């Protein structure tokens, strides 16, 4: 039994409108990939030294704090166990830790600070609602 070569494909022909709606698949040249200005060594050290902080309100003062989504689990445990001074030493910017000690905030002020820091970082502190209940009946009739 002789087979004949296939001359048609199952793919749709590419129309001009369809081709225009697809993004180009070519990669940019190596020199086009990084158009950002280079950072000097001193600037890089300064950026690295600053760390990742957001500005949040503690009482009436603004402080820099690590966003809650970037906390280590050990820092979260400190806060959950009520060891707020040890927690604050980990999450506050070193220059703002002294201010924290001077302010001696209440638990409510700490909670407001954490909520504000999460909001500044674009994070949600709310509990997950979990999966939606099934729309199907589970009981057979």
N, C-alpha and C positions, 0 to 999 in steps of 0.2 A: 504494500500500500504506500503510495507516494504522497508526501505532504507538500502542500504549496506554502510558500512563505506568506506570512501575514502582511498585508499592505495597509490595513486600517488599524487604528488604535481605539481604545475605549475612552480616551481623553477627549474632552471638548476642544475644538480649535480655539486658539487664543485670539480673542478679538481685541481691537485697539482700546475699547473701554475697559475690558477686563485687565489688560496689561497695565493701563494707567492707574487702576485701583490697587495694584500690588506694589509694595515697596521694592526698591532696587535691592538686589541680593549681592551686589558687589561690595567688597570690603574697601574701606578707605586706605589710601597709601599709608605707609608707616609714618611719614612725616605729618600726615593729616590727622592722625589719631589723637595726638596730645597737643592741642592748641593753647592749653593753659600756660600762664607764665610760670617760670621756674621759681621755686621758693629758695631763698638763700639758706645756708646752714644755720645761721643765727635765728632766722624766722622759724625754721623747722623745730629747733630746740625750744623756742618759746611756745610754739603751738603744742608740742608734746608735753612740756612742763605744765601748761595750763590744765590739761586734762579735759574731761567732758563734763561740763557743768551747765545748769540752767539757773536763771535768776528767779527766785521765789520770795514770797513775803512771809516774814516771821514777825508776828505782831505788827508793828508799824515800820519795820526795817526790811530792806531787801538783802538777801543773802544768796550766795552761790552754793548749789547743792547738786550732787550726782543725781540724774533722773532715776526714779524708782525702777524702771525697766533695766537699768544697768547695774543694779545692786547685786552684790555677791549674796549667796544664800546665808552665809554666816552673818552678814550685816542685817538681813531680814530677821534672822533668829534673835539677834541682839535687841532689835526693836520689839519683837513679839514677847520677849522675856522681860521687857521693861527696863532694859539697860540702855537708857536713852543717851547718857553721856558717852558711853563706848560706841554706840551707833553713830552719834553725831560726829565723833572724831574721825570715823571712816567716811562719811558721806558729805560733810561740809568741806568747802574750800579751806585750806589751812589758815588763810587770813580771816575767814568768817567764823571759825570755831571759837575764838576768843569772844566774839560778839554773842554767840550762842550761850556761852557760859555766863556772860554778864547779864543777858536778858532773862535767864532762868525761866524758860517758857513752861506753860501748863501742858497737860496732855492734849487738850483741845487745840492749842496753838500748834503743837507738833503735827496733829492730824491735818489741820488746815494747811500747814506748810507742805506736807507730803502730797496732799491733793492738788495744791497749786503747782508744785514741781512737776507732777504728772501731767497736768493740763498744759503747762508751758512746753513740755516735751512731746505733747500730742499723744499721750498714752491714756488708757482707761484703767482705773483702779477697781471698777465694779466687778462683782462676781459674774462668772459666765453663767448664762441661763441654761446651758446644757442643750442637748438635742431636743428638737421640737417633738411633741408627742405625735405618734403615728395617726394618720387620718383613717387608716383601715381599722375595722373592728377586729379585736383579737379573740373574741369568743365565737365559737361556731354555734349555729342554730340548728 
